[in-house]
Every structure is written in C-alpha cells, then in structure tokens.
Amino acid sequence: MYLGIDIGGSKVLLAKLNNAGVIVSKTKLKTPDQYEDFLKLVKESEYLNEDYLAAGIGAPGEINRNDGSVREFGNLKWKNVKLSEDIERIFNCPVVIENDAKMAALSEAMMVKDRFKRVLYVTISTGIGYAFINECSIDTLSGDAGGKNLLIPKGDDYITWEDYISGKAIVKRFGKMAKDIEDQKTWKKISQDLSKGLIELIAIFEPEVVVFGGSVGNYFERYKEFLEESIKSYQIPMVKLPVLKKAERPEEAVIYGCYDLARATFKTS
C-alpha cells in the first residue's frame, strides 16, 4: 500500500492506494489553522495502522527538497515545519514531499504522455498553483510560489495573479463559488482575467498543452471557449498557443502524483 496526502488551503485529502495506484479509500478533512492540529488529525485517522511501502505528500508553498521541510504554506499560517520527518515518524515509512501543483502536474502529464511532452499544469482553488513537466520530469526550479509570483496590471498598479482571480478572489469579487456560477457574462470576465497570467506562463514555458485542475478547474467546460478566445487575442508569431484541457482527475491529481513520485523515488515494485 501507498499513502497520499494532499494538503490544501481549505482541505486535507488522505488516501490509501494499492500497489497498482488505485485509490482504495480516501478521506477529506478541513485544514486546521495550526500545524500541530494537522498532525493530531493524521494520527487519529483510519490510515495509521497500515504497512505502507512509501508515502507522498503534496504541500503548497516553498519546499526544501533536501530535508523535506516547508518554509511557508501559501495561504496557510504554518511556517518552518519538518513535514516529511513528522509524517515519516507517524507512519513509519519513507516519505517524499513535493509542491502540490507539481505532484498534480506529474500525474496529469503521465495521463497524456503519448500525445504531449511539454505540459503546463494550472490549479485554481483557494489559491493558484502551476507547474511545468517536460517528458514526465518535474521542473523543480519554478512555480513553488504559484500565482503569488506573477504580477498582473490593475489600473495604475499591479496585483498578484492569485489575488486577482483565484477561487478565493472569485468569491470576493463575484459573491459566488465557481460551482455556483452559471451565467456566461461572469465566466467570460473570469476567463479574461485568467488569460492575463496564463499568457505569461505560456510565453515562459512554451507548453504543448495546458491542463487545468483544482476546484475552479473542475468547471473548465463552463469557460473553456471564453478562455481560448481570450488567449488567442494575445497571439503573436513567436508564440505557439497550446491546447487547453481539463485535468483528467482534477480533485485527486495531487494524490495520484504522490503515488507516482513515491513509487519512482523509492523504486518500489
């Protein structure tokens, strides 16, 4: 068995996967305000008493890949914690940790590897994360800060892409969560604002495909045409526009990435 842990700004998803990478059980918990309460929830979960080959953790924010610690967790207040070490002690198995968007990107890239080599993954939930995969290999040098490190013009000033059009920003601006937005006018406006950051990433990474995940990505079919139209307005001869598509497993992509990376890292059978 393998353990996958997806830590998000509003929820934590725990999942047990068999050796073939099939989820056999999963539990969604509200993300605690305090890191110590998170560890307590994990210790009290139904996943404790299991002999795991390895565990994978997808966490938002800045990952120290040398020691498995996390300096900052995006929208969470947790700071400077030894996440990998703590989970390894609780579950008594080797642990690999990676930025959550990168975990999801790896999973989704493997789903389309026969068609696309250069994959940009964008997850839009409480915040915005992104990651780039080239031939099923994670680019670890970019993207940990997600939409917090892209500046978008707003009037005479600039605002981060995440503050501009993340799931949290959508609720603040339009008074509704993505799942409750049906009217085309609102989705057209959201798409126009998404495209302002997206076109920057396309210019940087030159992906063949952009895959959308997260809670807002889950409703991609509602705004796909608007986003494609908006992206085309930025087209220049030097930039080839990629295919835009919804994630195959938008809600569980991080978990599957945890399995993929854990299995590859520890060379388990």
Secondary structure, DSSP 8 states (H G I E B T S, - for coil): -EEEEEE-SSEEEEEEE-TTS-EEEEEEEE--SSHHHHHHHHHTSTTSSS--SEEEEEESSEEETTTTEEEE-TTS--EEE-HHHHHHHHHTS-EEEEEHHHHHHHHHHHHSTTT-SEEEEEEESSSEEEEEEETTEE-TTS-TTGGGG-EEEETTEEEEHHHHHSHHHHHHHHSS-GGG---HHHHHHHHHHHHHHHHHHHHHH--SEEEEEHHHHTTGGGTHHHHHHHHHTT--TT----EEEE-SSTTTHHHHHHHHHHHHHHT--
